[in-house]
Amino acid sequence: MARRVVVTGLGVVCASGADAASFNAALSDGRTAIAEHVFTAGEGLETTAPGAKVEGVDEAVGALGRDLARADLFSQYAALAADQAVDDAGLSADEPLGDRTAVILGAGIGGHSAMEDAYVGILRKDRRPHPLTILKTIPNAAASQLSIRYGARGPAFAVSSACASGAHAIGLCANLIRSGAADRGLAGASEAVLTYGSILAWKAMHILSPDMCRPFSKERNGLVIGDGAGVLMLEAYEAAKARGAPIYAELAGFGMNADGADMINPAVDGAAGALALALEPAPSTSPDAVYVNAHGTGTLMNDPTETKAIRRVFGADADRLAVSSTKSMHGHLLGAAGAVEAVASLLAMKNGFAPPTANYQTPDPDCDLDVTPNEARPRRIDLALSNSFAFGGMNAVLAFSRV
């Protein structure tokens, strides 16, 4: 018999907050952390763009220890978030988590800043790459660092599925626990790609907003990149209950599929299919107690496609849902988006509010859901859905239910 899986701890590091309390306050206040930044890679290499940068964590990063001091920023963010999740779950970071603990971490790109530094050094300064460049950049670096840091010797691997990486990692870790392959696991994702080369590459796609992320608004003109990490501690329900662990919610459903259609343009069929798969095992819930943390990138194509998918699955009940895109506040964290948005969904459920879609201006008839414009709203949430729809048509939806 498959085991139930619950969330007993969470941690987050992003532009909207470097811990759960700060993040929750930013969400409930509807504060956007997006600002204009200058990105450089040495003299003569400079570009500007809006972004959602993590600030104020240098001291915390410095306290992570020698191994992580030599790691890429995406691994450091993962460790900061994971430390919070372990502590929040009532576990000790000083005691090995052991053979039955999994570590499944997502990353859309991996150690981008380490690789960019290597190439700038080679091409502009005739300098050899740092000897640890490969160990800094590989996508499994963060998962490996956490496995080592906590003595977690169960299944450990990285997931890379663009913007669905974090949601895939959480769902796959839950499946390992359900099946009995692990008893608990650290699951989530991290990303740190606010670099000169990355911003130029995103600009070349013509989908970056020149000023602000405005999901579902008629004036939306593109996404805004953010950095950070989100990590959950997942446990088998009976074991968590037996040790008196705090329980945020049950991960009652996980849907994943592929559009099989296009590398860029999202498909209604795929998004709706993943939503339906996540809802299938979840408990029946009044739509008045459902919150949907939408993928909501603020691009011309994504938002109306996601609206259609939600309407296809919920029918007339779609009008009674509370929907929002928290990317309007913390930016699009690419591979870490689903993980940070899972944390946002769990905080919303715990604290009884629907986070807003910030920066909203004018309704778009093609995005005609209740997107909780600009201000958070009190709401009892019995079921929270977190949508992640990635480039390449990779879809993942997490369904959290109240225990």
Secondary structure, 3 states (H helix, E strand, C coil): CCCCEEEEEEEEEECCECCHHHHHHHHHHCCCCCEEEEEECCCCCEEEEEEECCCCCHHHHHCCCHHHHCCCHHHHHHHHHHHHHHHHCCCCCCCCCECCEEEEEECCCCCHHHHHHHHHHHHHHCCCCCCCHHHHHCCCHHHHHHHHHHCECCCEEEECCHHHHHHHHHHHHHHHHHHCCCCEEEEEEEECCCCHHHHHHHHHCCCECCCCCCCCECCCCCECEECEEEEEEEEEHHHHHHCCCCCCEEEEEEEEEECCCCCCCCCHHHHHHHHHHHHCCCCCCCHHHEEEECCCCCCCCHHHHHHHHHHHHHHHHHHHCEEECCHHHHCECHHHHHHHHHHHHHHHHHHCEECCECCCCCECCCCCCCCCECCCEECCCCEEEEEEEECCCEEEEEEEECC
